[in-house]
Amino acid sequence: GKLLGYSLLYANEYHVAFIEKCFVLPEFRGKGLQTKMILDNIYMARFHHVLTIFSMCSPDNKVSLFNFMQNEFKEMSCIYIESNGERHRRVILERRLL
C-alpha cells in the first residue's frame, strides 16, 4: 500500500466535529479521492452522533471548496490566520447532520 492522501477528523463532547486535513498527493488528484475522504468523514461523524462538521479551506483552493460544497457544506464566513508572519485568508465551512 502506498499513501495517496490523508484526512483528519476529530469530534468533541458537544457533538461537533472538525475536518482538519483532507489532502491528496498531487499525482493522485482528479480521481475522486478527496470526495471519498469527505464522505468517509461524514459517515464516521454520523456514527459518533455528531450534529455539525466544520472545516476550513483557502479560498484559492477552488477544487477543495468545490468538493466540500458538492457534499453539502456551506460557506459560513472568512477569517484571516497568521502563520510564519504572514496573513492567510480561510473560508469556514459547515455541514449540519441533523
C-alpha positions as CSV (number, residue, x, y, z in Angstrom):
1,G,0.0,0.0,0.0
2,K,1.0,3.5,-0.9
3,L,-0.2,6.6,0.9
4,L,-2.3,8.6,-1.6
5,G,-3.6,11.2,0.8
6,Y,-4.8,11.7,4.3
7,S,-7.7,13.2,6.3
8,L,-8.0,14.1,9.9
9,L,-11.5,14.2,11.6
10,Y,-11.9,14.8,15.3
11,A,-15.0,15.4,17.4
12,N,-15.7,16.9,20.8
13,E,-18.2,16.1,23.6
14,Y,-20.6,18.7,22.2
15,H,-21.3,16.6,19.0
16,V,-19.2,19.0,16.9
17,A,-16.6,17.6,14.5
18,F,-13.7,19.2,12.6
19,I,-12.2,18.0,9.3
20,E,-8.7,19.4,10.0
21,K,-7.0,18.0,6.9
22,C,-8.2,16.4,3.7
23,F,-5.2,16.2,1.4
24,V,-4.4,14.1,-1.8
25,L,-0.9,13.9,-3.2
26,P,-0.7,15.8,-6.5
27,E,-0.1,12.7,-8.7
28,F,-3.3,11.2,-7.5
29,R,-5.6,14.2,-7.8
30,G,-8.6,14.2,-10.1
31,K,-9.7,10.7,-9.2
32,G,-12.3,11.5,-6.6
33,L,-10.2,10.6,-3.6
34,Q,-10.8,13.8,-1.7
35,T,-14.6,13.4,-2.2
36,K,-14.3,9.8,-0.9
37,M,-12.4,11.0,2.2
38,I,-15.0,13.7,2.9
39,L,-17.8,11.2,2.6
40,D,-15.9,8.8,4.9
41,N,-15.6,11.6,7.4
42,I,-19.3,12.3,7.2
43,Y,-20.0,8.6,7.8
44,M,-17.7,8.5,10.8
45,A,-19.2,11.7,12.2
46,R,-22.7,10.3,12.0
47,F,-21.6,7.1,13.6
48,H,-20.3,9.1,16.6
49,H,-23.6,11.1,16.8
50,V,-22.0,14.4,15.6
51,L,-24.5,17.1,14.7
52,T,-22.3,19.6,12.9
53,I,-19.0,19.3,11.0
54,F,-16.7,22.3,10.4
55,S,-13.7,22.6,8.1
56,M,-11.5,25.4,6.8
57,C,-10.1,25.9,3.3
58,S,-8.2,28.6,1.4
59,P,-10.5,30.5,-1.0
60,D,-7.8,30.0,-3.6
61,N,-8.2,26.2,-3.4
62,K,-11.1,26.0,-5.8
63,V,-11.1,22.2,-6.1
64,S,-11.3,21.6,-2.3
65,L,-14.0,24.3,-2.0
66,F,-16.0,22.6,-4.8
67,N,-15.6,19.2,-3.2
68,F,-16.9,20.4,0.1
69,M,-19.7,22.3,-1.4
70,Q,-20.7,19.3,-3.5
71,N,-21.0,17.4,-0.2
72,E,-23.5,19.9,1.3
73,F,-21.0,22.1,3.2
74,K,-22.0,25.7,3.3
75,E,-19.6,28.7,3.4
76,M,-20.1,30.4,6.8
77,S,-17.5,33.1,6.9
78,C,-14.0,34.1,6.1
79,I,-11.2,34.7,8.6
80,Y,-7.5,35.6,8.5
81,I,-4.9,33.5,10.2
82,E,-1.3,34.3,10.9
83,S,1.4,31.8,10.0
84,N,5.1,32.5,9.9
85,G,4.5,36.2,10.0
86,E,2.0,36.1,7.0
87,R,-1.7,36.5,6.9
88,H,-3.8,33.9,5.2
89,R,-7.4,34.1,4.3
90,R,-9.5,31.0,5.1
91,V,-13.1,30.0,4.4
92,I,-15.0,28.4,7.3
93,L,-17.3,25.6,6.0
94,E,-20.1,23.9,7.9
95,R,-22.3,20.9,7.3
96,R,-25.2,20.1,9.6
97,L,-26.1,16.4,10.0
98,L,-29.5,16.8,11.7
